[in-house]
């Protein structure tokens, strides 16, 4: 629990809601391996709907809960999917294809080899990784209205998209219940709904990988989902080398390409969540090229040499916290 609270406080800062006419509500929930907090102005019952929805989705998508739908699919290789599993898989497979496999929701066998799922960290032998990579291919997932099928011993892990999808579903609930002002901190995935009560945009802080309790800068936005992936979130060290939890889907090794963190800002939680991981794997050049071909999002990419690459769409909305620490490169 201490780790979850620390991760929550360090991941991304959003300025607290100011007072306004409607009563402020705050709810929290521990789900999807993180601590989540939601603040909004509206009826108290809305908070119960939001936390209930997050718990329900966690119970569907968890890879470790023996009662979850994903667990059953990995075990039995075929299930009749719920509407949510079917919808998220279809969206994920489209993104996997668009990203040329830099996002692959069948990466679980490799993640297990490194111990990132169990917490029993280890550096596997190259032969183990190569063996695990043989079953990593998102094209081994078949989805139709009646069933989802995993072929060739594939195993599903929706960790790169589940929190983003949960953000999207929570935003639907807020809209359906006439909530105009809210923020959702889902542990590295931040959704801002509407504007702050004073009419100004939200300011979302991006964590400093060297000191996750501090921030490299702030993005001003409204009605957006901001997702950040960084090697500081989960890692272990062995023989003086750091191994992060973001796996390169081509090599099976933790990504090591000069990227420190990737933040993606878009209208969709699922998209922001997926891209923050995939663009980290693609590296700087690959990320910039992908954005040129798919300009439906913005990004802030921090490299290990302290350069900040900011997409043109948010250049005027980004405020650097310490101008002497980073070199800003506008894209």
C-alpha positions, 0 to 999 in steps of 0.5 A, spaced: 500 500 500 505 504 501 508 503 494 501 504 491 501 511 495 508 513 493 506 512 486 500 515 486 503 522 489 509 521 484 506 520 478 502 526 475 500 532 479 493 536 477 492 542 481 486 541 486 479 543 484 477 550 487 471 551 490 464 552 486 457 552 487 456 545 486 458 540 492 465 537 491 466 530 491 472 525 492 473 518 491 479 513 491 480 506 489 485 501 489 485 497 482 489 495 476 495 495 480 495 502 482 492 507 487 486 512 483 483 518 486 477 522 482 475 529 484 468 532 481 462 536 482 456 533 483 451 528 486 455 523 491 452 517 488 456 518 481 462 517 485 459 510 487 458 509 480 465 511 478 469 506 483 464 500 481 465 501 474 473 501 475 472 495 479 468 491 474 473 493 469 479 490 473 475 484 474 475 483 467 482 485 465 486 482 470 491 477 468 492 475 475 485 474 478 483 467 477 476 469 476 477 474 471 475 474 463 482 475 461 485 469 466 480 465 463 482 466 456 489 465 457 487 458 460 482 456 456 484 460 449 477 461 447 471 465 451 465 468 449 467 475 450 463 481 454 462 487 450 468 491 454 473 485 452 470 485 445 471 492 444 477 493 448 480 488 444 478 490 437 481 497 439 487 494 441 488 490 435 487 496 430 493 500 434 497 494 434 497 494 427 498 501 426 504 501 430 507 495 427 507 491 433 511 496 438 504 495 442 503 488 442 498 485 447 500 478 447 507 480 450 505 477 457 510 471 456 516 475 456 513 480 461 513 473 466 520 471 464 523 478 467 518 477 473 515 484 472 508 480 473 510 476 480 515 481 482 520 476 483 525 480 478 530 476 474 535 477 468 532 471 463 537 467 459 537 469 451 534 463 450 528 463 454 527 470 451 527 467 444 522 462 446 517 466 449 518 471 443 515 465 439 508 466 442 508 474 442 504 476 436 497 480 436 495 477 430 494 470 434 488 474 437 481 472 433 475 476 435 468 476 433 461 477 436 461 470 439 468 468 441 475 471 442 480 465 441 488 465 442 492 461 437 499 458 438 499 459 445 498 466 445 497 470 452 493 476 453 495 482 457 491 489 457 496 492 462 498 498 456 491 500 455 486 498 461 487 504 465 486 508 459 479 504 457 477 505 464 478 513 463 474 513 457 468 509 461 468 513 467 468 520 462 462 517 459 459 516 466 460 523 468 457 525 462 451 521 463 450 524 470 451 531 468 458 532 471 461 538 468 468 539 472 472 533 474 479 530 474 481 523 474 488 520 476 488 513 475 495 512 476 499 515 471 493 516 466 490 523 468 483 525 465 481 532 465 473 533 464 471 540 462 475 546 465 476 548 472 471 551 476 474 558 475 473 557 467 481 556 466 484 549 463 487 544 468 494 544 469 497 537 469 504 536 471 509 531 468 513 527 473 521 528 473 524 521 472 530 523 476 525 525 482 518 522 481 516 527 486 517 533 482 515 535 475 519 537 469 513 541 467 506 542 466 501 541 460 494 546 460 488 542 457 481 541 458 477 535 456 483 531 454 487 524 457 494 525 459 498 518 459 505 518 461 510 512 461 517 512 464 522 507 466 522 510 473 515 507 474 517 499 475 524 497 474 530 493 478 537 493 478 542 487 477 550 488 476 549 495 476 544 495 470 537 498 470 532 494 467 525 497 466 518 494 465 517 497 458 519 491 454 521 492 446 517 487 443 522 486 437 528 484 442 524 481 448 529 486 453 527 492 457 527 498 452 533 502 452 533 507 447 535 513 450 528 515 452 526 517 459 519 518 459 513 519 454 507 523 455 501 523 450 495 527 450 489 526 446 481 525 446 481 518 448 484 514 454 485 508 450 489 511 445 493 516 450 495 509 454 497 505 448 501 510 445 505 512 451 508 505 451 508 504 444 512 510 442 517 509 448 518 502 445 519 506 438 524 511 440 525 518 439 525 518 431 520 512 431 515 516 435 516 523 431 515 519 424 509 516 427 506 522 429 507 526 422 503 520 419 498 520 425 497 527 428 491 525 432 495 526 439 500 531 442 506 528 446 512 530 450 518 526 450 524 526 455 530 523 453 536 521 457 540 527 455 535 532 458 532 534 451 524 535 451 521 534 445 514 537 444 509 537 439 507 543 435 500 542 438 501 543 445 507 548 445 503 554 447 500 550 452 506 547 456 510 550 461 517 548 463 518 548 471 526 549 470 528 552 464 536 551 466 535 543 466 532 541 459 533 543 452 526 544 449 526 542 442 519 544 438 516 539 433 
